[in-house]
Amino acid sequence: MSTDPGPPEWLVERPGLTALALVSGLLALLVLASYLQYVLFGLVLAYVLYPVQRRLERYVGSTVSASVLVIGTVLVVLLPLVYVVRIAVRQSLEVVRSIRSGGIDVDMVEDALASSGYSVDVVSVYESNQDRIASAIQEVTTGALNLVGSLPRMFIGLTITLFVLFALLRDGKRFVEWVLWVLPLEDDVLEELRTGIDRLMWASVVGNVAVAAIQSVMLGVGLIVAGVPAVIFLTVATFVLTLLPLVGAFAIWIPAATYLVTVGRPTAGAAMIVYGLIVTFSDVYLRPALIGQTSAFNSAIVVVGIFGGLIVFGAVGLFVGPVVLGGAKLVLDSFARACDGEATA
């Protein structure tokens, strides 16, 4: 007698309803696909702001509190973000033009290295790679612009973000309850996945981003005080690099310190090195305090999730990508334990 399990009961007894559910789900995904990154951006913002929503709605109701938070998001997050990105893109293009026009005094760099006891033919190295350096920076900038898209598309996308944010803030609890009710899983598995994904969201969206934001602002202030050019571009670059494990802010402050030394400001360069070390080592205290530990969130998941998320989800993939990979690991762990339990039984 065969002991192989048959098809699920819901598939045998309700094939038409099952097919309809699959088709409707697929059509919904197709509708969301064009502006998926903006929908996910709204989801991320709602996750961050939901604790504030719960406190405010005790006094003014869910609709009013959600409206206040959406308006605050526009004024405090979206408008400053668009302004900073615009300046960063402009400064990065200025750096490209400066490199291609020979605006960087490479002879001064070589002389400074020689006076320190390092004999390096920087001129020939720079001249042979000048176009490559400029092209690399331009490709990164162009890629960032492509991720955002054209202005009309970005305006529509941000409008969708705000509507998603408002709906999730006002009705987020009912939405989560509906998702948990729809999923055909046992209650203990649902609770395990909900808790694990919540930790992943906290680690990626709140903790990791907060660490990157704090360190980029700290280094940006130091760059302003030191008089380093293209501060906004370097600060944004610091934010992105700090999201990556084992990279961090030193990829920005070391070139900045070198620049200060080469322009005849060795004291400022030394001060930048000391300050940069403080910013970098602050990661040791900030990251454990804000992120904590989660078994589904390691360096490989962060790096692959960030770069893969950028390609699949756009700019919001910086935060969502690691959560998707970590969530997949949680689901596979639950699936493996369920299969092992059935085999044991």
PyMOL commands that set and color helices and strands:
alter all, ss='L'
color gray80, all
select helices_A, chain A and resi 9-13+15-33+36-60+62-100+106-115+122-148+151-182+187-226+231-242+250-262+266-291+299-344
alter helices_A, ss='H'
color red, helices_A
deselect
rebuild
show_as cartoon
